[in-house]
Structures are given as structure tokens and as C-alpha cells.
């Protein structure tokens, strides 16, 4: 298990041109997403590209999230009611 707070100290947090904050967790080969509650709902977008994610589950209530990026992952299972916790616009 790999928690987000155990990632290297050099993590990329950026501000988009539209004044939206983003978090780049790309390329760390994370197998499972855990402990997203530690982000304290500070980000509008989180990029999980180029990891080893298989399932999307266990997301806490994050109403500020507008977009999630999952490029180059092998996701085969998305848990029901995931979008209810994220409050994303479809």
C-alpha cells in the first residue's frame, strides 16, 4: 500500500490559467488510491496518469474536484456511487 503522503517530497502542485489548483501524481506507479482525505479538498484537478491503478474505489467526499485524469492506467473496475462522492459535473 502506498499513501499519498509517503510520496517523494517533490510533488507538483500547480495553478491553471483559470485559477484552478491541480495536483500531479503522475508516473509514481501507484497500485491503489488511498488517503485522498489528506488533500483536505484543496484541488480542482488531480492527475493520476501513468500509474498502475486497477480499481477506482474508496474516494472520500471531495466536492471541489472538477476533473480527474487516469491516462495510461489499466482500470478494470469502477465502484458504484463513485461519482456521488466526487460531485463531478457530467
C-alpha positions, -999 to 999 in steps of 0.1 A, spaced: 0 0 0 12 35 -9 -3 65 8 -1 99 -10 18 114 20 45 88 15 54 100 -20 86 120 -25 88 155 -11 89 170 -46 53 168 -56 39 191 -82 10 214 -72 1 239 -99 -23 267 -106 -41 266 -140 -46 297 -161 -83 296 -150 -72 299 -113 -78 262 -106 -54 243 -84 -41 209 -96 -21 181 -81 2 160 -103 6 124 -90 18 111 -123 44 84 -130 48 70 -95 34 35 -104 8 37 -76 -13 5 -74 -41 18 -52 -55 52 -44 -57 57 -7 -58 86 18 -72 112 -5 -88 128 25 -54 141 34 -57 165 5 -83 184 25 -103 190 -7 -78 217 -18 -75 208 -55 -98 212 -85 -80 186 -106 -58 156 -98 -37 138 -124 -31 101 -118 -16 94 -152 10 67 -158 4 47 -127 -7 10 -121 -42 17 -110 -67 -12 -114 -97 -2 -94 -113 32 -87 -128 29 -52 -126 45 -18 -128 81 -27 -139 104 2 -163 132 -3 -144 158 -24 -169 184 -37 -142 207 -51 -128 182 -76 -137 191 -112 -116 167 -131 -95 135 -126 -70 122 -151 -63 85 -154 -43 82 -187 -23 50 -192 -37 30 -163 -53 -4 -166 -86 3 -148 -110 -26 -150 -134 -18 -121 -151 14 -112 -170 11 -79 -207 22 -79 -215 56 -64 -181 69 -71 -195 100 -88 -217 107 -58 -186 112 -36 -169 134 -62 -199 156 -71 -184 160 -106 -203 177 -134 -211 153 -162 
